[in-house]
């Protein structure tokens, strides 16, 4: 490995980041791109991806994009095709695309349940399968980073997040199971489990509840910011983390560590 600085260097590596046009996905793209990786971003809307590409270019980061809806099997297959065509191979896959739905368990629409499970769990499996089979396994190298959540580590007194919490719990064990199965191919599979970060998905909660209330049970007494995922993502993506697999790292200001 040599120097620790070199261990974190991603020069010559390639990365596909889903949900990469904004929020946590774009934050991770900044980190991997700054470390030297060539990036392909994906999300549903081309206009958002073009804006993200310009944002990264202003930071000196080379990035391309593919518009795809990961709730559609045919789009996942096309995304894998186009990402491999653009990058030559995919060394790092960040499965960040996801959605939430608020409804009490007793009235939760089954269509909404299926939508959340499809995008938050099934699509992660299908894209990992495509990239693993077609790029990482043949190359005997890969880094897969799944976005879980501290909501997948425990239950909740809030009767409105059942599908989301269940889906993120599934991501936690999908990560562990895939790590066990693909370690023989030189592929590591880990998950980041963020706490509360400001984003389009969470802006309604922040407005309704307020930051002060949200951080009451956070030891560091703050929400995540625009840089807080970067170090952990780079660790999992680089050779600095080459002996780490099947792990779930909470980035939550210590919230999941206290009762």
Phi, psi and omega per residue, in radians:
X1 nan -0.588 -3.138
X2 1.328 -2.439 -3.060
X3 -1.238 2.697 3.134
X4 -1.164 -0.551 3.094
X5 -1.091 -0.744 3.108
X6 -1.165 -0.516 -3.127
X7 -1.112 -0.509 3.137
X8 -1.630 -0.050 -3.093
X9 -1.329 2.257 3.128
X10 -1.922 0.313 3.108
X11 -0.991 2.255 -3.131
X12 1.543 -0.138 3.122
X13 -1.585 2.793 3.140
X14 -2.176 2.585 -3.072
X15 -2.479 2.363 3.002
X16 -1.926 2.191 -3.075
X17 -2.161 1.992 3.097
X18 -1.477 2.684 -3.046
X19 1.030 0.600 -2.968
X20 -1.636 0.103 -3.050
X21 -1.480 -0.214 -3.120
X22 -2.855 3.074 3.004
X23 1.024 -2.408 -3.055
X24 -1.145 -0.619 3.122
X25 -1.125 -0.737 3.114
X26 -1.192 -0.640 3.068
X27 -1.041 -0.761 3.117
X28 -1.166 -0.663 3.097
X29 -1.064 -0.702 3.089
X30 -1.034 -0.796 -3.088
X31 -1.138 -0.849 -3.088
X32 -1.214 -0.654 3.114
X33 -1.169 -0.728 3.113
X34 -1.102 -0.545 3.116
X35 -1.383 -0.067 3.017
X36 1.999 -0.066 -3.106
X37 -1.286 2.577 2.977
X38 -1.529 2.290 -2.900
X39 -1.978 2.447 2.830
X40 -2.123 2.177 3.093
X41 -1.710 2.634 3.041
X42 -2.437 2.452 2.929
X43 -2.837 -3.063 -3.043
X44 -1.337 -0.571 -2.939
X45 -1.878 2.124 -3.124
X46 -1.061 -0.681 -3.106
X47 -1.078 -0.712 3.107
X48 -1.151 -0.677 -3.140
X49 -1.188 -0.678 3.089
X50 -1.088 -0.710 3.108
X51 -1.136 -0.731 3.118
X52 -1.130 -0.690 3.104
X53 -1.049 -0.757 3.106
X54 -1.120 -0.719 3.111
X55 -1.047 -0.796 -3.138
X56 -1.208 -0.668 3.117
X57 -1.049 -0.643 3.107
X58 -1.130 -0.380 3.097
X59 -1.635 0.047 -3.132
X60 1.429 0.387 -3.077
X61 -1.877 2.203 3.105
X62 -1.382 2.191 -3.120
X63 -2.558 2.488 2.995
X64 -2.078 3.119 -3.122
X65 -2.638 2.782 3.063
X66 -2.415 2.119 3.062
X67 -1.399 2.191 -3.115
X68 -2.739 2.550 3.082
X69 -1.786 1.870 -3.038
X70 -1.278 -0.014 3.016
X71 -1.460 -0.070 -3.117
X72 -1.979 2.150 -3.097
X73 -0.985 -0.723 -3.104
X74 -1.157 -0.553 3.096
X75 -1.246 -0.624 3.089
X76 -1.098 -0.780 3.120
X77 -1.099 -0.722 3.124
X78 -1.175 -0.691 3.098
X79 -1.038 -0.790 3.104
X80 -1.069 -0.783 3.110
X81 -0.977 -0.908 -3.022
X82 -1.259 -0.633 3.118
X83 -1.133 -0.769 3.125
X84 -1.157 -0.647 3.103
X85 -1.128 -0.717 -3.108
X86 -1.291 -0.650 -3.017
X87 -1.746 -0.321 -3.043
X88 1.553 -0.715 3.070
X89 -2.811 2.872 3.072
X90 -2.045 1.919 3.108
X91 -1.449 -0.626 -3.034
X92 -2.235 2.200 3.066
X93 -2.053 2.129 3.074
X94 -1.912 1.936 3.135
X95 -1.606 1.585 -3.049
X96 -1.924 -0.406 -3.074
X97 -1.031 2.383 -3.138
X98 -2.965 3.055 -3.117
X99 -2.608 2.918 3.082
X100 -2.344 2.953 3.128
X101 -2.723 2.246 -3.123
X102 -1.798 2.076 3.076
X103 -2.880 2.503 3.096
X104 -1.129 2.587 -3.059
X105 -0.972 -0.690 -3.057
X106 -1.237 -0.313 -3.125
X107 -2.140 0.249 -3.039
X108 -1.178 2.148 3.131
X109 -1.141 2.345 -3.126
X110 -1.138 -0.532 3.104
X111 -1.123 -0.681 3.109
X112 -1.211 -0.704 3.071
X113 -0.989 -0.837 -3.122
X114 -1.126 -0.670 3.117
X115 -1.065 -0.811 -3.121
X116 -1.155 -0.788 3.138
X117 -1.132 -0.652 -3.121
X118 -1.121 -0.876 -3.078
X119 -1.362 -0.728 -3.016
X120 -1.408 -0.387 -3.086
X121 -2.157 -1.031 -3.042
X122 -1.030 -0.755 -3.094
X123 -1.170 -0.572 3.086
X124 -1.118 -0.787 3.100
X125 -1.073 -0.844 -3.061
X126 -1.126 -0.753 3.139
X127 -1.219 -0.683 3.078
X128 -1.076 -0.709 3.114
X129 -1.068 -0.819 -3.133
X130 -1.082 -0.873 -3.098
X131 -1.222 -0.664 3.115
X132 -1.100 -0.890 -3.067
X133 -1.147 -0.663 -2.985
X134 -1.672 -0.296 -3.088
X135 -2.325 -1.021 -2.990
X136 -1.209 -0.796 -3.125
X137 -1.135 -0.826 3.089
X138 -1.048 -0.593 -3.127
X139 -1.514 -0.091 -3.121
X140 0.922 0.704 3.114
X141 -2.806 2.400 3.039
X142 -3.078 2.654 3.041
X143 -2.271 1.993 3.082
X144 -1.915 2.234 3.121
X145 -2.125 2.012 3.106
X146 -1.728 2.524 3.059
X147 -1.672 1.857 3.028
X148 -1.657 -2.455 3.125
X149 -3.020 2.691 3.027
X150 -1.130 -0.297 3.055
X151 -1.149 -0.322 3.102
X152 -1.605 0.033 -3.094
X153 -1.758 -0.124 -3.029
X154 -2.848 3.039 3.026
X155 -1.467 -2.979 -3.110
X156 -2.626 2.523 3.036
X157 -1.324 -0.289 -3.134
X158 -1.347 2.105 -3.107
X159 -1.608 1.097 3.139
X160 -2.789 0.096 -3.043
X161 -2.217 0.445 -3.024
X162 -1.019 -0.902 -3.065
X163 -1.138 -0.771 -3.136
X164 -1.080 -0.869 -3.125
X165 -1.075 -0.711 3.121
X166 -1.112 -0.747 -3.130
X167 -1.109 -0.675 -3.125
X168 -1.287 -0.525 2.996
X169 -1.109 -0.660 3.086
X170 -1.145 -0.673 3.104
X171 -1.075 -0.674 3.112
X172 -1.010 -0.846 -3.078
X173 -1.438 -0.448 2.971
X174 -1.033 -0.734 3.117
X175 -1.046 -0.834 -3.118
X176 -1.141 -0.761 -3.099
X177 -1.163 -0.729 -3.138
X178 -1.195 -0.629 3.063
X179 -1.046 -0.728 3.134
X180 -1.147 -0.673 -3.099
X181 -1.375 -0.542 -3.013
X182 -1.865 0.017 3.102
X183 -1.022 -0.580 -3.125
X184 -1.097 -0.309 -3.136
X185 -1.722 0.146 -3.123
X186 1.363 0.400 -3.123
X187 -1.884 2.232 3.020
X188 -1.751 2.535 3.141
X189 -2.342 2.035 -3.122
X190 -2.363 2.928 3.130
X191 -2.321 2.482 2.948
X192 -1.663 2.377 3.125
X193 -2.117 1.507 -3.122
X194 -1.192 2.641 2.895
X195 -1.483 -2.449 -3.073
X196 -1.512 2.054 3.051
X197 -2.081 2.435 3.022
X198 -1.095 2.293 3.119
X199 -2.835 3.044 3.081
X200 -1.051 -0.633 -3.114
X201 -1.187 -0.544 -3.026
X202 -1.833 -0.055 -3.021
X203 -1.076 -0.590 3.112
X204 -1.123 -0.724 3.124
X205 -1.155 -0.740 3.128
X206 -1.047 -0.747 -3.131
X207 -1.172 -0.702 -3.074
X208 -1.323 -0.709 -3.024
X209 -1.671 -0.688 -3.099
X210 1.641 2.526 -3.097
X211 -1.076 -0.750 -3.087
X212 -0.997 -0.756 3.135
X213 -1.210 -0.670 -3.093
X214 -1.152 -0.498 -3.078
X215 -1.745 0.145 -3.116
X216 -0.993 -0.662 -3.085
X217 -1.867 0.410 3.087
X218 -1.841 2.001 -3.096
X219 -0.915 -0.654 3.127
X220 -1.447 -0.056 3.025
X221 0.958 0.769 3.118
X222 -2.727 2.788 2.995
X223 -1.517 2.897 3.028
X224 -1.186 2.705 -3.134
X225 -2.134 -2.930 -3.018
X226 -1.267 -0.086 -3.115
X227 -2.097 -0.142 -2.896
X228 -1.253 -0.318 3.081
X229 -1.590 -0.231 -2.926
X230 -1.103 -0.831 -3.079
X231 -1.120 -0.759 -3.135
X232 -1.165 -0.709 3.121
X233 -1.102 -0.731 3.139
X234 -1.164 -0.655 3.076
X235 -1.031 -0.866 -3.110
X236 -1.196 -0.485 -3.064
X237 -1.485 -0.330 -2.959
X238 -1.921 3.076 3.102
X239 -1.228 -0.220 3.044
X240 -1.095 -0.440 3.139
X241 -1.938 0.466 -3.017
X242 -1.156 -0.305 3.108
X243 -1.911 0.381 3.116
X244 -2.023 2.088 3.063
X245 -2.661 2.645 -3.130
X246 1.294 0.349 -3.043
X247 -1.877 2.614 3.117
X248 -2.055 2.016 -3.087
X249 -1.889 2.010 3.101
X250 -1.387 2.262 3.062
X251 -2.096 1.501 -2.878
X252 -2.534 0.289 -3.129
X253 1.178 0.272 3.116
X254 1.622 0.091 -3.059
X255 -1.040 -0.716 -3.089
X256 -1.346 -0.121 -3.101
X257 -1.589 -0.161 -3.078
X258 -2.027 2.737 3.141
X259 -1.411 nan nan
